[in-house]
């Protein structure tokens, strides 16, 4: 394991004012996310219930649990794909009540998906530039008439897209059709596109799915690099426990829509309730 990943274990987690834990370095900053008593019902079925989570400004956090635990539903709530039946979501100190997905994104939340959602027939660069759309500053007539302001921002967008692609050494495939990329490269491109929206909280839904051990190791280093370079928080859903325990500072465990444990990697992996949720209860006798 690389030195950058090993340093994760040295992170000191401390109590936060909102009854959670965050990295000590983030204690004086407004939490990037506070979810309070969050829940949603579908036809009387409680898919998520009393979900409480706080994430520090530069924290790498994990949301784990067995299949069907409600993890992606939580992501859909945080990004306003679903409107919560109950509870509050605060992003950078602002209540997101009544917001839609576009407004939540502008406030600072970006995500990737469990199933890759790229524009396959567009180029790699154009996929990234879609993420940059909310940073365009010229008006409709400037664009239609191709005035100098249009061309200036087009150049800026091109350079910014290449800069973001260079995070994963993908600048040389900028003109390649996104759908023709290998699976792992498509995963990386989706992360780059999310970063293009300039988030303060990046949600990654199973980013290592389908990756081999070498690609997963590279992804772990890249997640840390993204956090350090952009000074943002990252919340990831992942079934690869080596990845989760290797880089996540705070971990929340979900089962049947309810939180069953929260804490550091060390605390969570030794929690008997968590072990039972994953492995089943040991038969007596």
C-alpha positions in Angstrom: 0.0 0.0 0.0 1.4 3.4 -0.9 2.6 6.0 1.7 -0.3 8.4 0.9 -2.8 5.7 1.7 -1.0 4.7 4.9 -1.2 8.2 6.2 -5.0 7.9 6.4 -4.6 5.9 9.6 -2.9 8.9 11.2 -6.0 11.1 10.8 -7.5 12.1 14.1 -11.3 12.0 14.2 -12.9 14.3 16.8 -16.5 14.9 18.0 -18.3 17.5 16.0 -20.9 20.0 17.4 -23.7 18.1 15.6 -23.1 14.8 17.4 -20.9 13.1 14.8 -17.2 12.8 14.2 -15.1 14.7 11.6 -11.3 15.0 11.0 -9.7 17.3 13.5 -8.4 19.5 10.6 -12.0 20.3 9.6 -13.3 21.2 13.1 -13.2 25.0 12.6 -14.9 24.8 9.1 -18.6 24.5 8.4 -19.4 20.8 7.6 -19.9 20.2 3.9 -22.8 17.9 4.7 -25.2 17.5 7.6 -28.1 15.0 7.2 -30.4 15.1 10.1 -33.1 12.5 10.7 -33.3 11.9 7.0 -35.9 9.4 5.6 -38.1 8.4 2.7 -41.1 6.1 2.3 -42.3 4.4 -0.9 -45.9 3.3 -0.5 -45.6 3.0 3.3 -42.3 1.2 3.0 -39.5 3.0 4.8 -36.5 2.7 2.5 -34.3 5.0 4.7 -35.1 5.9 8.2 -33.6 8.4 10.7 -30.4 8.8 8.7 -27.9 11.1 10.4 -24.5 12.0 9.0 -22.0 14.8 9.2 -19.0 15.1 6.8 -16.1 17.5 7.3 -14.9 19.9 4.7 -12.1 17.7 3.5 -13.1 14.3 4.7 -13.1 11.1 2.8 -16.0 9.2 4.1 -17.5 5.8 3.4 -21.1 4.6 3.3 -21.2 0.8 3.4 -23.7 -2.0 3.9 -25.0 -5.2 2.4 -26.8 -5.2 -1.0 -30.3 -3.5 -0.7 -29.3 -1.6 2.5 -30.4 1.7 1.0 -27.1 3.2 0.2 -27.9 4.5 -3.4 -31.3 5.7 -2.0 -29.3 7.9 0.4 -27.3 9.3 -2.6 -30.5 10.0 -4.4 -31.8 11.9 -1.4 -28.7 13.9 -1.1 -28.7 14.9 -4.8 -32.5 15.5 -4.7 -33.3 12.8 -7.2 -35.7 11.9 -4.5 -37.3 14.4 -2.2 -37.1 13.2 1.4 -40.3 12.3 3.3 -38.7 13.6 6.5 -35.5 15.2 7.7 -33.1 17.9 6.7 -30.1 18.1 4.3 -27.6 20.9 4.9 -24.9 21.5 2.3 -22.2 24.0 3.4 -24.6 25.3 6.0 -27.5 25.8 3.6 -30.8 23.9 3.8 -31.6 22.2 0.5 -35.3 21.9 1.2 -37.3 22.4 -2.0 -34.3 22.2 -4.2 -34.1 20.1 -7.4 -31.0 18.2 -8.7 -29.7 21.1 -10.7 -29.9 23.5 -7.7 -28.2 20.9 -5.4 -25.4 20.5 -8.0 -24.9 24.3 -8.1 -24.8 24.3 -4.3 -21.9 21.9 -4.5 -23.0 18.3 -4.7 -21.8 16.1 -7.7 -22.0 12.4 -8.1 -21.1 9.3 -10.2 -23.5 6.4 -10.7 -23.4 2.7 -9.9 -24.1 2.1 -13.6 -21.9 4.3 -15.8 -23.8 7.1 -17.4 -21.7 8.7 -20.1 -22.7 10.2 -23.4 -21.2 7.3 -25.4 -21.3 8.9 -28.8 -19.7 12.1 -27.7 -15.9 12.6 -27.3 -14.2 12.3 -24.0 -13.6 16.1 -23.9 -17.2 16.9 -24.7 -18.4 14.7 -21.8 -16.2 16.8 -19.5 -17.4 20.0 -21.0 -20.9 19.1 -20.2 -19.9 19.2 -16.6 -18.4 22.7 -17.1 -21.7 24.1 -18.5 -22.6 25.8 -15.2 -19.4 27.9 -15.5 -20.3 29.4 -18.9 -20.7 33.2 -18.6 -21.7 34.4 -22.1 -25.3 35.0 -23.1 -27.4 33.5 -25.8 -26.7 36.2 -28.4 -23.0 36.1 -27.8 -23.1 32.3 -28.5 -25.4 32.6 -31.6 -23.3 35.4 -33.2 -20.0 33.8 -32.2 -18.7 37.1 -30.7 -15.2 37.4 -29.2 -16.5 36.5 -25.7 -17.8 33.2 -27.0 -14.5 32.2 -28.5 -12.6 33.3 -25.4 -14.7 31.1 -23.2 -14.6 28.2 -25.6 -10.8 28.2 -25.4 -11.0 28.4 -21.6 -13.4 25.5 -21.5 -11.1 23.4 -23.8 -8.1 24.1 -21.6 -10.0 23.4 -18.4 -11.3 20.1 -19.8 -7.8 19.0 -20.7 -6.5 20.0 -17.2 -9.1 17.9 -15.5 -8.5 14.9 -17.8 -4.8 15.1 -16.9 -5.7 14.1 -13.4 -6.1 10.6 -14.7 -3.6 11.0 -17.6 -6.5 11.0 -20.1 -5.7 14.2 -22.0 -4.4 12.2 -24.9 -7.8 10.5 -25.5 -9.7 13.8 -25.4 -11.0 13.3 -29.0 -11.8 9.6 -28.6 -15.5 8.6 -28.5 -16.3 8.0 -24.8 -18.2 4.7 -25.5 -15.1 3.2 -27.0 -13.0 3.6 -23.8 -12.1 0.5 -21.7 -14.4 0.0 -18.7 -11.9 1.4 -16.1 -11.3 4.5 -18.2 -15.0 5.1 -18.5 -15.2 5.0 -14.7 -12.4 7.6 -14.5 -14.1 9.8 -17.1 -17.3 9.9 -15.1 -15.4 11.1 -12.0 -13.7 13.8 -14.1 -17.1 15.0 -15.5 -18.4 15.2 -11.9 -15.4 17.2 -10.9 -16.0 19.6 -13.8 -19.1 20.9 -12.0 -16.8 22.3 -9.3 -18.3 20.4 -6.3 -17.5 20.8 -2.6 -18.8 17.3 -2.0 -18.2 14.4 -4.5 -20.4 11.3 -4.2 -18.9 8.2 -5.7 -21.2 5.2 -6.1 -19.1 2.0 -6.3 -16.2 3.6 -8.1 -14.1 0.5 -8.0 -16.8 -1.8 -9.4 -15.3 -4.0 -12.2 -11.7 -2.9 -11.5 -8.8 -5.2 -11.1 -6.5 -4.8 -8.0 -4.0 -2.6 -9.8 -6.8 -0.3 -11.0 -8.3 -0.2 -7.5 -4.9 0.7 -6.0 -4.6 3.5 -8.5 -8.1 4.7 -7.8 -7.4 4.9 -4.1 -4.4 7.1 -4.7 -6.4 9.3 -7.2 -9.2 9.8 -4.7 -6.7 11.1 -2.1 -5.1 13.2 -4.8 -8.5 14.7 -5.8 -9.3 15.5 -2.1 -5.9 17.1 -1.6 -5.8 19.1 -4.8 -9.4 20.4 -4.8 -9.8 20.5 -1.0 -13.2 18.9 -1.2 -15.0 16.2 0.7 -15.7 12.7 -0.8 -18.4 10.3 0.2 -18.2 6.9 -1.4 -20.3 3.7 -1.6 -18.1 0.7 -2.0 -18.1 -3.0 -1.5 -14.3 -3.3 -1.8 -13.4 -3.3 1.9 -9.7 -2.9 1.2 -10.5 0.4 -0.5 -12.9 1.6 2.2 -10.7 0.7 5.1 -7.6 2.0 3.2 -8.8 5.6 2.6 -12.0 6.4 4.5 -11.7 8.4 7.6 -15.2 8.2 8.9 -17.5 5.3 7.9 -21.3 4.9 8.2 -22.8 1.4 8.0 -26.4 1.0 6.7 -28.7 -2.0 6.9 -32.3 -2.2 6.0 -32.4 1.6 5.6 -31.1 2.3 9.1 -27.6 3.2 10.5 -26.2 0.4 12.5 -22.8 1.8 13.2 -20.6 4.8 12.7 -17.0 5.5 13.4 -13.4 5.1 12.2 -12.3 2.3 10.0 -10.9 0.4 13.0 -14.0 0.8 15.0 -16.4 -0.3 12.3 -14.4 -3.3 11.1 -14.4 -4.7 14.7 -18.0 -3.9 15.4 -19.9 -7.2 16.0 -23.2 -5.7 14.7 -21.5 -4.8 11.4 -19.9 -8.3 11.2 -23.3 -9.9 11.7 -24.9 -7.7 9.0 -22.4 -8.8 6.5 -21.8 -12.4 7.5 -25.0 -13.4 9.2 -25.5 -14.4 12.8 -23.5 -17.3 14.0 -25.6 -20.4 14.8 -25.4 -21.5 18.5 -24.7 -25.0 19.5 
